[in-house]
Amino acid sequence: MHEYTSKVRVWGLTCPGFREEVGRARRWTRDVLAGHPRADDVTLIVSELGSNALLYTASGEENGAFQVALALSEHVIAVSVTDAGGSDTAPKAEHAEGEALRGRGLDIVSSLAHNVSIHGNGRGFTVTAELISHHPGSRPWR
């Protein structure tokens, strides 16, 4: 392999803090991962994390934004959403009661991902979900 070539590919998207931008982030994710066996799962994760950023942080306020990053290797997909801060508490999975309208997002993400991590930097939080890229024994994507 050439010294400047990597088998890991990375994409990024910055979205203004409008609700319709979650839809744009979903479409972008679907386009980047077109044909990948985990594309639907990653798209759902982007939707949940982007929605959470808009609902619970300064990302949803005037001049707010959130960032989406996708990293793809032969074996793992990592998807991260970084919010604009403004929340004193770190995102956490909560088990929503019965017919609650909110509170299931990180549970859904955790059920789809192999690993979920949350990191704060004093200006906001980044939630990263890692998924096994393909099923054991199958050919890697592209």
Secondary structure in CASP SS format (residue, H / E / C, confidence):
PFRMAT SS
TARGET T0000
AUTHOR 0000-0000-0000
METHOD secondary structure of the structure
MODEL  1
M C 1.00
H C 1.00
E C 1.00
Y C 1.00
T C 1.00
S C 1.00
K C 1.00
V C 1.00
R E 1.00
V E 1.00
W E 1.00
G E 1.00
L E 1.00
T E 1.00
C E 1.00
P E 1.00
G C 1.00
F C 1.00
R C 1.00
E H 1.00
E H 1.00
V H 1.00
G H 1.00
R H 1.00
A H 1.00
R H 1.00
R H 1.00
W H 1.00
T H 1.00
R H 1.00
D H 1.00
V H 1.00
L C 1.00
A C 1.00
G C 1.00
H C 1.00
P C 1.00
R C 1.00
A H 1.00
D H 1.00
D H 1.00
V H 1.00
T H 1.00
L H 1.00
I H 1.00
V H 1.00
S H 1.00
E H 1.00
L H 1.00
G H 1.00
S H 1.00
N H 1.00
A H 1.00
L H 1.00
L H 1.00
Y H 1.00
T C 1.00
A H 1.00
S H 1.00
G H 1.00
E C 1.00
E C 1.00
N C 1.00
G C 1.00
A E 1.00
F E 1.00
Q E 1.00
V E 1.00
A E 1.00
L E 1.00
A E 1.00
L E 1.00
S C 1.00
E C 1.00
H C 1.00
V E 1.00
I E 1.00
A E 1.00
V E 1.00
S E 1.00
V E 1.00
T E 1.00
D C 1.00
A C 1.00
G C 1.00
G C 1.00
S C 1.00
D C 1.00
T C 1.00
A C 1.00
P C 1.00
K C 1.00
A C 1.00
E C 1.00
H C 1.00
A C 1.00
E C 1.00
G C 1.00
E C 1.00
A C 1.00
L C 1.00
R C 1.00
G C 1.00
R C 1.00
G H 1.00
L H 1.00
D H 1.00
I H 1.00
V H 1.00
S H 1.00
S H 1.00
L H 1.00
A C 1.00
H C 1.00
N E 1.00
V E 1.00
S E 1.00
I E 1.00
H E 1.00
G E 1.00
N C 1.00
G C 1.00
R C 1.00
G C 1.00
F E 1.00
T E 1.00
V E 1.00
T E 1.00
A E 1.00
E E 1.00
L E 1.00
I E 1.00
S C 1.00
H C 1.00
H C 1.00
P C 1.00
G C 1.00
S C 1.00
R C 1.00
P C 1.00
W C 1.00
R C 1.00
END
